């Protein structure tokens, strides 16, 4: 299964969204813009 990834960067957090190319499966996760958030 192929996936597309999008990243939305803000001052205090960023959101990463994964979506399968068939458009059926998707998920998003939010992380703080800290060293720990970037590592995760």
MIBA-504767 format. One record per residue: residue number from 1; x, y, z of N, C-alpha, C, CB in turn; chain. Coordinates in nm, 2 decimals. Glycine has a CB too. Example, Ala and Ser with C-alpha at 12.3 -4.5 7.8 and 13.67 -1.06 7.14 Angstrom:
2
{num: 1, n.px: 1.32, n.py: -0.57, n.pz: 0.78, ca.px: 1.23, ca.py: -0.45, ca.pz: 0.78, c.px: 1.32, c.py: -0.33, c.pz: 0.78, cb.px: 1.13, cb.py: -0.45, cb.pz: 0.90, cadena: A}
{num: 2, n.px: 1.28, n.py: -0.22, n.pz: 0.71, ca.px: 1.37, ca.py: -0.11, ca.pz: 0.71, c.px: 1.29, c.py: 0.00, c.pz: 0.79, cb.px: 1.41, cb.py: -0.06, cb.pz: 0.57, cadena: A}
This chain:
40
{num: 1, n.px: 0.08, n.py: -0.12, n.pz: 0.00, ca.px: 0.00, ca.py: 0.00, ca.pz: 0.00, c.px: 0.09, c.py: 0.12, c.pz: 0.00, cb.px: -0.10, cb.py: 0.00, cb.pz: 0.12, cadena: A}
{num: 2, n.px: 0.06, n.py: 0.21, n.pz: -0.09, ca.px: 0.14, ca.py: 0.34, ca.pz: -0.09, c.px: 0.07, c.py: 0.44, c.pz: 0.00, cb.px: 0.15, cb.py: 0.39, cb.pz: -0.24, cadena: A}
{num: 3, n.px: 0.15, n.py: 0.53, n.pz: 0.05, ca.px: 0.09, ca.py: 0.63, ca.pz: 0.14, c.px: 0.14, c.py: 0.77, c.pz: 0.10, cb.px: 0.14, cb.py: 0.61, cb.pz: 0.29, cadena: A}
{num: 4, n.px: 0.06, n.py: 0.87, n.pz: 0.13, ca.px: 0.10, ca.py: 1.01, ca.pz: 0.11, c.px: 0.11, c.py: 1.07, c.pz: 0.25, cb.px: -0.01, cb.py: 1.09, cb.pz: 0.02, cadena: A}
{num: 5, n.px: 0.20, n.py: 1.17, n.pz: 0.26, ca.px: 0.22, ca.py: 1.23, ca.pz: 0.39, c.px: 0.21, c.py: 1.38, c.pz: 0.37, cb.px: 0.36, cb.py: 1.19, cb.pz: 0.45, cadena: A}
{num: 6, n.px: 0.14, n.py: 1.45, n.pz: 0.47, ca.px: 0.14, ca.py: 1.59, ca.pz: 0.47, c.px: 0.18, c.py: 1.64, c.pz: 0.60, cb.px: 0.00, cb.py: 1.64, cb.pz: 0.43, cadena: A}
{num: 7, n.px: 0.24, n.py: 1.76, n.pz: 0.61, ca.px: 0.29, ca.py: 1.82, ca.pz: 0.74, c.px: 0.24, c.py: 1.96, c.pz: 0.74, cb.px: 0.44, cb.py: 1.81, cb.pz: 0.76, cadena: A}
{num: 8, n.px: 0.18, n.py: 2.00, n.pz: 0.85, ca.px: 0.13, ca.py: 2.14, ca.pz: 0.87, c.px: 0.20, c.py: 2.19, c.pz: 0.99, cb.px: -0.03, cb.py: 2.14, cb.pz: 0.89, cadena: A}
{num: 9, n.px: 0.29, n.py: 2.29, n.pz: 0.97, ca.px: 0.38, ca.py: 2.34, ca.pz: 1.08, c.px: 0.32, c.py: 2.47, c.pz: 1.13, cb.px: 0.52, cb.py: 2.36, cb.pz: 1.02, cadena: A}
{num: 10, n.px: 0.31, n.py: 2.48, n.pz: 1.26, ca.px: 0.27, ca.py: 2.60, ca.pz: 1.33, c.px: 0.37, c.py: 2.64, c.pz: 1.43, cb.px: 0.13, cb.py: 2.59, cb.pz: 1.40, cadena: A}
{num: 11, n.px: 0.35, n.py: 2.75, n.pz: 1.50, ca.px: 0.45, ca.py: 2.80, ca.pz: 1.59, c.px: 0.47, c.py: 2.70, c.pz: 1.71, cb.px: 0.41, cb.py: 2.94, cb.pz: 1.64, cadena: A}
{num: 12, n.px: 0.36, n.py: 2.65, n.pz: 1.77, ca.px: 0.37, ca.py: 2.57, ca.pz: 1.89, c.px: 0.34, c.py: 2.42, c.pz: 1.86, cb.px: 0.26, cb.py: 2.62, cb.pz: 1.99, cadena: A}
{num: 13, n.px: 0.30, n.py: 2.38, n.pz: 1.74, ca.px: 0.28, ca.py: 2.24, ca.pz: 1.72, c.px: 0.29, c.py: 2.21, c.pz: 1.57, cb.px: 0.15, cb.py: 2.19, cb.pz: 1.77, cadena: A}
{num: 14, n.px: 0.30, n.py: 2.09, n.pz: 1.53, ca.px: 0.29, ca.py: 2.05, ca.pz: 1.39, c.px: 0.20, c.py: 1.92, c.pz: 1.38, cb.px: 0.43, cb.py: 2.03, cb.pz: 1.32, cadena: A}
{num: 15, n.px: 0.13, n.py: 1.91, n.pz: 1.27, ca.px: 0.04, ca.py: 1.80, ca.pz: 1.25, c.px: 0.10, c.py: 1.72, c.pz: 1.13, cb.px: -0.10, cb.py: 1.85, cb.pz: 1.22, cadena: A}
{num: 16, n.px: 0.10, n.py: 1.59, n.pz: 1.14, ca.px: 0.14, ca.py: 1.50, ca.pz: 1.04, c.px: 0.02, c.py: 1.41, c.pz: 1.00, cb.px: 0.27, cb.py: 1.41, cb.pz: 1.08, cadena: A}
{num: 17, n.px: -0.01, n.py: 1.41, n.pz: 0.87, ca.px: -0.12, ca.py: 1.33, ca.pz: 0.82, c.px: -0.08, c.py: 1.23, c.pz: 0.72, cb.px: -0.23, cb.py: 1.42, cb.pz: 0.76, cadena: A}
{num: 18, n.px: -0.11, n.py: 1.10, n.pz: 0.75, ca.px: -0.08, ca.py: 0.99, ca.pz: 0.66, c.px: -0.21, c.py: 0.95, c.pz: 0.59, cb.px: -0.01, cb.py: 0.87, cb.pz: 0.73, cadena: A}
{num: 19, n.px: -0.21, n.py: 0.93, n.pz: 0.46, ca.px: -0.33, ca.py: 0.88, ca.pz: 0.39, c.px: -0.29, c.py: 0.78, c.pz: 0.29, cb.px: -0.41, cb.py: 1.00, cb.pz: 0.33, cadena: A}
{num: 20, n.px: -0.37, n.py: 0.67, n.pz: 0.28, ca.px: -0.34, ca.py: 0.57, ca.pz: 0.18, c.px: -0.38, c.py: 0.63, c.pz: 0.04, cb.px: -0.41, cb.py: 0.44, cb.pz: 0.20, cadena: A}
{num: 21, n.px: -0.31, n.py: 0.59, n.pz: -0.06, ca.px: -0.35, ca.py: 0.64, ca.pz: -0.20, c.px: -0.49, c.py: 0.60, c.pz: -0.24, cb.px: -0.25, cb.py: 0.59, cb.pz: -0.30, cadena: A}
{num: 22, n.px: -0.55, n.py: 0.50, n.pz: -0.18, ca.px: -0.69, ca.py: 0.47, ca.pz: -0.22, c.px: -0.79, c.py: 0.57, c.pz: -0.15, cb.px: -0.72, cb.py: 0.33, cb.pz: -0.18, cadena: A}
{num: 23, n.px: -0.73, n.py: 0.65, n.pz: -0.05, ca.px: -0.82, ca.py: 0.75, ca.pz: 0.01, c.px: -0.90, c.py: 0.69, c.pz: 0.13, cb.px: -0.90, cb.py: 0.82, cb.pz: -0.08, cadena: A}
{num: 24, n.px: -0.90, n.py: 0.57, n.pz: 0.15, ca.px: -0.98, ca.py: 0.50, ca.pz: 0.25, c.px: -0.92, c.py: 0.51, c.pz: 0.39, cb.px: -1.01, cb.py: 0.36, cb.pz: 0.22, cadena: A}
{num: 25, n.px: -0.79, n.py: 0.49, n.pz: 0.40, ca.px: -0.72, ca.py: 0.49, ca.pz: 0.53, c.px: -0.64, c.py: 0.61, c.pz: 0.55, cb.px: -0.63, cb.py: 0.36, cb.pz: 0.54, cadena: A}
{num: 26, n.px: -0.66, n.py: 0.68, n.pz: 0.67, ca.px: -0.59, ca.py: 0.80, ca.pz: 0.70, c.px: -0.58, c.py: 0.82, c.pz: 0.85, cb.px: -0.65, cb.py: 0.92, cb.pz: 0.64, cadena: A}
{num: 27, n.px: -0.47, n.py: 0.89, n.pz: 0.89, ca.px: -0.46, ca.py: 0.92, ca.pz: 1.03, c.px: -0.37, c.py: 1.04, c.pz: 1.05, cb.px: -0.40, cb.py: 0.79, cb.pz: 1.11, cadena: A}
{num: 28, n.px: -0.40, n.py: 1.11, n.pz: 1.16, ca.px: -0.32, ca.py: 1.23, ca.pz: 1.18, c.px: -0.27, c.py: 1.23, c.pz: 1.33, cb.px: -0.39, cb.py: 1.36, cb.pz: 1.16, cadena: A}
{num: 29, n.px: -0.15, n.py: 1.29, n.pz: 1.35, ca.px: -0.10, ca.py: 1.30, ca.pz: 1.48, c.px: -0.04, c.py: 1.44, c.pz: 1.50, cb.px: 0.02, cb.py: 1.19, cb.pz: 1.50, cadena: A}
{num: 30, n.px: -0.05, n.py: 1.49, n.pz: 1.62, ca.px: 0.00, ca.py: 1.63, ca.pz: 1.65, c.px: 0.11, c.py: 1.61, c.pz: 1.75, cb.px: -0.11, cb.py: 1.72, cb.pz: 1.71, cadena: A}
{num: 31, n.px: 0.21, n.py: 1.70, n.pz: 1.73, ca.px: 0.33, ca.py: 1.70, ca.pz: 1.81, c.px: 0.37, c.py: 1.84, c.pz: 1.84, cb.px: 0.45, cb.py: 1.63, cb.pz: 1.74, cadena: A}
{num: 32, n.px: 0.43, n.py: 1.86, n.pz: 1.96, ca.px: 0.47, ca.py: 2.00, ca.pz: 1.99, c.px: 0.60, c.py: 2.03, c.pz: 1.92, cb.px: 0.50, cb.py: 2.01, cb.pz: 2.15, cadena: A}
{num: 33, n.px: 0.63, n.py: 2.16, n.pz: 1.89, ca.px: 0.75, ca.py: 2.20, ca.pz: 1.82, c.px: 0.86, c.py: 2.21, c.pz: 1.93, cb.px: 0.73, cb.py: 2.33, cb.pz: 1.75, cadena: A}
{num: 34, n.px: 0.90, n.py: 2.10, n.pz: 1.98, ca.px: 1.01, ca.py: 2.09, ca.pz: 2.08, c.px: 1.10, c.py: 1.98, c.pz: 2.02, cb.px: 0.96, cb.py: 2.05, cb.pz: 2.22, cadena: A}
{num: 35, n.px: 1.22, n.py: 1.97, n.pz: 2.09, ca.px: 1.31, ca.py: 1.87, ca.pz: 2.04, c.px: 1.25, c.py: 1.73, c.pz: 2.05, cb.px: 1.44, cb.py: 1.87, cb.pz: 2.13, cadena: A}
{num: 36, n.px: 1.17, n.py: 1.70, n.pz: 2.16, ca.px: 1.11, ca.py: 1.57, ca.pz: 2.18, c.px: 1.00, c.py: 1.55, c.pz: 2.07, cb.px: 1.05, cb.py: 1.56, cb.pz: 2.32, cadena: A}
{num: 37, n.px: 0.93, n.py: 1.65, n.pz: 2.04, ca.px: 0.82, ca.py: 1.64, ca.pz: 1.93, c.px: 0.88, c.py: 1.61, c.pz: 1.80, cb.px: 0.74, cb.py: 1.77, cb.pz: 1.93, cadena: A}
{num: 38, n.px: 0.99, n.py: 1.68, n.pz: 1.76, ca.px: 1.06, ca.py: 1.66, ca.pz: 1.64, c.px: 1.12, c.py: 1.51, c.pz: 1.63, cb.px: 1.18, cb.py: 1.76, cb.pz: 1.62, cadena: A}
{num: 39, n.px: 1.17, n.py: 1.46, n.pz: 1.74, ca.px: 1.22, ca.py: 1.32, ca.pz: 1.74, c.px: 1.11, c.py: 1.22, c.pz: 1.72, cb.px: 1.29, cb.py: 1.29, cb.pz: 1.88, cadena: A}
{num: 40, n.px: 1.00, n.py: 1.24, n.pz: 1.78, ca.px: 0.88, ca.py: 1.15, ca.pz: 1.77, c.px: 0.83, c.py: 1.15, c.pz: 1.62, cb.px: 0.77, cb.py: 1.19, cb.pz: 1.86, cadena: A}
